[in-house]
């Protein structure tokens, strides 16, 4: 196991993010990490253009919580298996990141899991157009990043983008990658992650009450 993975495992074991108990609309995602040739990679998906929500966007495996799901982790594992064919027993959950509020006002709980380096995705083509992996170090280089300012949730936010081999990795997915780097590797980019005139997405998520 490479040193950076050990650092991430240790940091996530000590990370105990607060929880929002006020929301009923919930979802979960899995942030899959894998080691290959001495590097850490993130596995990501591009959603089908036929999907009603977020068509064609890059995301982590995951989705809405069903009434049959035992908990938020169950949701992440079930959705991952349904979307890319990764069975539960092959995922080693090493922790979770801070909950995040989606643009459709779902409370999303992100889990981080180690997956086998030789895993071959079997995408559900009804939902997933493609599955790809990106070196984690890619997201630590400023030249791979650009941003724009928009107004969402009634205040200005910075929308982050990473361009990788024709994929636009942005929005909620980019925010979670930044948080993984911050919590797991103490990485802080040389540009602002949060808008100076707005609350962080972590504090906004904790304050939100759908009622």
C-alpha positions in Angstrom: 0.0 0.0 0.0 1.5 3.3 -1.0 2.0 6.1 1.6 -0.7 8.4 0.3 -3.3 5.8 0.7 -2.2 5.1 4.3 -2.4 8.8 5.0 -6.0 9.0 3.6 -7.1 5.9 5.6 -5.7 7.4 8.8 -7.2 10.9 8.2 -10.6 9.5 7.4 -10.6 7.3 10.5 -10.1 10.5 12.5 -12.7 12.6 10.5 -16.1 12.7 12.1 -18.2 15.1 10.1 -21.4 16.5 11.5 -24.8 15.2 10.3 -27.9 16.9 9.1 -30.9 15.1 10.7 -33.5 17.5 9.3 -33.8 16.3 5.7 -35.9 13.5 4.3 -34.7 13.6 0.7 -31.4 11.7 0.9 -28.9 10.2 -1.5 -25.4 8.6 -1.2 -22.3 8.3 -3.4 -19.2 6.1 -3.3 -15.9 7.7 -4.0 -13.9 4.7 -5.3 -10.1 4.8 -4.8 -7.7 2.3 -6.3 -4.0 1.8 -6.5 -2.2 1.1 -9.8 1.5 1.2 -10.7 2.3 3.2 -7.5 -0.4 5.8 -8.0 -3.9 6.5 -6.5 -6.8 6.8 -8.9 -10.4 7.9 -8.6 -13.0 6.0 -10.5 -15.8 8.2 -12.0 -18.8 7.7 -14.3 -20.4 9.7 -17.0 -24.2 9.6 -16.8 -26.3 8.6 -19.8 -27.7 11.5 -21.9 -31.1 9.7 -21.5 -31.2 10.2 -17.7 -33.8 12.7 -16.5 -31.5 14.2 -13.8 -28.0 15.4 -14.6 -27.8 13.8 -18.1 -24.3 13.5 -19.5 -22.6 14.7 -16.3 -19.6 13.2 -14.6 -20.4 11.8 -11.2 -19.4 9.2 -8.6 -21.5 6.1 -8.5 -24.6 6.6 -6.3 -28.1 7.8 -6.2 -31.3 8.3 -4.2 -32.0 6.4 -1.0 -34.7 3.8 -1.3 -37.2 3.0 1.4 -35.7 -0.6 1.4 -32.2 0.7 2.1 -31.0 0.0 5.6 -28.9 3.2 5.8 -27.0 5.7 3.7 -24.0 3.3 3.2 -26.4 0.6 1.9 -27.6 3.2 -0.6 -24.1 3.9 -1.8 -23.2 0.2 -2.1 -26.4 -0.8 -3.8 -26.2 2.0 -6.4 -22.6 1.3 -7.1 -23.4 -2.3 -7.9 -26.3 -1.4 -10.0 -24.4 1.3 -12.0 -21.0 -0.2 -12.6 -21.2 -3.9 -11.5 -18.9 -3.6 -8.5 -20.1 -6.0 -5.8 -20.3 -5.0 -2.2 -17.8 -7.5 -0.9 -15.0 -6.0 -3.1 -15.4 -2.5 -1.5 -13.4 -1.6 1.6 -15.2 1.5 3.1 -12.5 3.5 4.8 -14.6 6.5 5.9 -16.9 9.2 4.8 -16.7 12.9 3.9 -19.0 15.8 4.9 -22.6 15.6 3.7 -23.4 17.9 0.7 -26.5 19.5 -0.6 -27.3 18.8 -4.2 -28.9 21.4 -6.6 -32.1 19.4 -6.3 -32.0 19.7 -2.5 -31.0 16.1 -1.7 -28.7 15.5 1.2 -25.9 13.5 -0.2 -23.6 11.4 2.0 -20.3 10.5 0.4 -18.4 7.3 1.4 -14.8 6.6 0.4 -13.9 3.1 -0.5 -10.9 1.2 -1.7 -11.6 -1.1 -4.7 -9.5 -3.7 -6.4 -6.9 -2.4 -8.9 -8.0 -5.0 -11.5 -11.7 -4.2 -11.3 -13.3 -4.1 -14.7 -16.5 -2.0 -14.7 -19.7 -3.4 -16.3 -21.7 -0.2 -16.8 -25.5 -0.3 -16.7 -26.0 1.4 -20.1 -29.5 2.6 -19.1 -27.8 4.9 -16.6 -24.1 5.1 -17.3 -22.5 6.0 -20.6 -18.9 5.4 -19.5 -16.6 4.6 -16.6 -13.1 6.0 -16.3 -10.3 6.6 -13.8 -8.2 9.7 -13.1 -5.0 10.0 -11.1 -5.7 11.7 -7.8 -2.6 13.9 -8.4 -4.3 15.3 -11.5 -6.6 17.3 -9.2 -3.7 18.8 -7.3 -2.4 20.7 -10.4 -3.7 24.2 -11.0 -3.3 24.0 -14.7 -6.0 21.3 -14.9 -8.5 23.5 -13.2 -10.8 26.4 -14.1 -13.8 28.0 -12.4 -16.7 30.3 -12.8 -18.9 32.3 -10.5 -22.7 31.5 -10.3 -25.5 32.2 -8.0 -27.1 29.2 -6.4 -29.0 28.7 -3.2 -29.5 32.5 -3.3 -25.8 33.4 -2.9 -22.7 33.4 -5.1 -20.6 30.3 -5.4 -17.5 29.2 -7.2 -18.2 26.4 -9.6 -15.0 24.3 -10.1 -14.1 22.4 -13.3 -11.4 19.9 -14.2 -10.9 18.9 -17.8 -9.7 15.3 -18.3 -9.5 13.6 -21.7 -12.7 15.2 -22.8 -14.5 14.8 -19.5 -15.7 17.9 -17.6 -15.5 17.1 -13.9 -17.4 19.8 -12.1 -20.0 20.9 -9.5 -20.7 18.6 -6.6 -18.2 16.0 -7.8 -15.4 18.5 -7.9 -16.3 19.8 -4.4 -16.1 16.3 -3.0 -12.7 15.8 -4.7 -11.4 19.0 -3.1 -12.7 17.8 0.3 -11.1 14.4 -0.1 -7.8 16.1 -0.8 -8.2 18.5 2.1 -9.2 15.9 4.7 -7.1 13.0 3.4 -3.9 14.7 2.3 -4.0 18.2 3.9 -4.0 19.6 0.4 -5.0 23.3 -0.1 -5.0 24.6 -3.7 -3.5 28.0 -4.6 -7.0 29.3 -5.5 -10.1 29.8 -3.4 -12.4 26.7 -3.1 -15.2 28.7 -1.4 -16.7 32.1 -2.4 -15.5 34.7 0.1 -19.0 36.3 0.4 -20.8 33.0 1.0 -20.9 30.2 3.6 -18.9 27.1 2.8 -20.9 24.2 1.3 -20.3 22.2 4.4 -21.9 24.9 6.7 -24.7 25.5 4.2 -25.5 21.8 4.2 -25.7 21.7 8.0 -27.9 24.8 8.1 -30.4 23.6 5.5 -33.9 22.4 6.6 -36.3 21.4 3.9 -39.2 22.3 6.0 
